[in-house]
């Protein structure tokens, strides 16, 4: 498993993952993101000096994460869930960036456990 910086070539993939019903349900913003808004956000994010937006790969793309200050946000692709990949991915993230805070909804038990096992600081949010 490895990760790489995201590019505009990842726009469609990131859009699909972001609008996945389970991803939306576990996000702070649960509304679907329109394509134009997604493209504007991605262009702005990638224009930063340090965009810290990554694609997680393991025989192809399996998820994404971003780092903002001391926080990590992440999702595992719908087709790659329930295989323990989040713990492995977050362990790689911790090795690169140190222990980060992950804000997770209380009903997202799998994500809470993965973040804790990877050594992240879990903050439960409503």
Secondary structure as a PSIPRED ss2 file (coil, helix, strand):
# PSIPRED VFORMAT (PSIPRED V4.0)

   1 X C   1.000  0.000  0.000
   2 X E   0.000  0.000  1.000
   3 X E   0.000  0.000  1.000
   4 X E   0.000  0.000  1.000
   5 X E   0.000  0.000  1.000
   6 X C   1.000  0.000  0.000
   7 X C   1.000  0.000  0.000
   8 X H   0.000  1.000  0.000
   9 X H   0.000  1.000  0.000
  10 X H   0.000  1.000  0.000
  11 X H   0.000  1.000  0.000
  12 X H   0.000  1.000  0.000
  13 X H   0.000  1.000  0.000
  14 X H   0.000  1.000  0.000
  15 X H   0.000  1.000  0.000
  16 X H   0.000  1.000  0.000
  17 X H   0.000  1.000  0.000
  18 X H   0.000  1.000  0.000
  19 X C   1.000  0.000  0.000
  20 X C   1.000  0.000  0.000
  21 X H   0.000  1.000  0.000
  22 X H   0.000  1.000  0.000
  23 X H   0.000  1.000  0.000
  24 X H   0.000  1.000  0.000
  25 X H   0.000  1.000  0.000
  26 X H   0.000  1.000  0.000
  27 X C   1.000  0.000  0.000
  28 X C   1.000  0.000  0.000
  29 X C   1.000  0.000  0.000
  30 X C   1.000  0.000  0.000
  31 X C   1.000  0.000  0.000
  32 X C   1.000  0.000  0.000
  33 X C   1.000  0.000  0.000
  34 X C   1.000  0.000  0.000
  35 X H   0.000  1.000  0.000
  36 X H   0.000  1.000  0.000
  37 X H   0.000  1.000  0.000
  38 X H   0.000  1.000  0.000
  39 X H   0.000  1.000  0.000
  40 X H   0.000  1.000  0.000
  41 X H   0.000  1.000  0.000
  42 X H   0.000  1.000  0.000
  43 X H   0.000  1.000  0.000
  44 X H   0.000  1.000  0.000
  45 X H   0.000  1.000  0.000
  46 X H   0.000  1.000  0.000
  47 X H   0.000  1.000  0.000
  48 X C   1.000  0.000  0.000
  49 X C   1.000  0.000  0.000
  50 X C   1.000  0.000  0.000
  51 X C   1.000  0.000  0.000
  52 X C   1.000  0.000  0.000
  53 X E   0.000  0.000  1.000
  54 X E   0.000  0.000  1.000
  55 X E   0.000  0.000  1.000
  56 X E   0.000  0.000  1.000
  57 X E   0.000  0.000  1.000
  58 X C   1.000  0.000  0.000
  59 X C   1.000  0.000  0.000
  60 X C   1.000  0.000  0.000
  61 X E   0.000  0.000  1.000
  62 X E   0.000  0.000  1.000
  63 X E   0.000  0.000  1.000
  64 X E   0.000  0.000  1.000
  65 X E   0.000  0.000  1.000
  66 X E   0.000  0.000  1.000
  67 X E   0.000  0.000  1.000
  68 X E   0.000  0.000  1.000
  69 X C   1.000  0.000  0.000
  70 X C   1.000  0.000  0.000
  71 X E   0.000  0.000  1.000
  72 X E   0.000  0.000  1.000
  73 X E   0.000  0.000  1.000
  74 X E   0.000  0.000  1.000
  75 X E   0.000  0.000  1.000
  76 X E   0.000  0.000  1.000
  77 X C   1.000  0.000  0.000
  78 X H   0.000  1.000  0.000
  79 X H   0.000  1.000  0.000
  80 X H   0.000  1.000  0.000
  81 X C   1.000  0.000  0.000
  82 X C   1.000  0.000  0.000
  83 X C   1.000  0.000  0.000
  84 X C   1.000  0.000  0.000
  85 X H   0.000  1.000  0.000
  86 X H   0.000  1.000  0.000
  87 X H   0.000  1.000  0.000
  88 X H   0.000  1.000  0.000
  89 X H   0.000  1.000  0.000
  90 X H   0.000  1.000  0.000
  91 X H   0.000  1.000  0.000
  92 X H   0.000  1.000  0.000
  93 X H   0.000  1.000  0.000
  94 X H   0.000  1.000  0.000
  95 X H   0.000  1.000  0.000
  96 X H   0.000  1.000  0.000
  97 X H   0.000  1.000  0.000
  98 X C   1.000  0.000  0.000
  99 X C   1.000  0.000  0.000
 100 X C   1.000  0.000  0.000
 101 X E   0.000  0.000  1.000
 102 X E   0.000  0.000  1.000
 103 X E   0.000  0.000  1.000
 104 X E   0.000  0.000  1.000
 105 X E   0.000  0.000  1.000
 106 X C   1.000  0.000  0.000
 107 X C   1.000  0.000  0.000
 108 X C   1.000  0.000  0.000
 109 X H   0.000  1.000  0.000
 110 X H   0.000  1.000  0.000
 111 X H   0.000  1.000  0.000
 112 X H   0.000  1.000  0.000
 113 X H   0.000  1.000  0.000
 114 X H   0.000  1.000  0.000
 115 X H   0.000  1.000  0.000
 116 X H   0.000  1.000  0.000
 117 X H   0.000  1.000  0.000
 118 X C   1.000  0.000  0.000
 119 X C   1.000  0.000  0.000
 120 X C   1.000  0.000  0.000
 121 X E   0.000  0.000  1.000
 122 X E   0.000  0.000  1.000
 123 X E   0.000  0.000  1.000
 124 X E   0.000  0.000  1.000
 125 X E   0.000  0.000  1.000
 126 X C   1.000  0.000  0.000
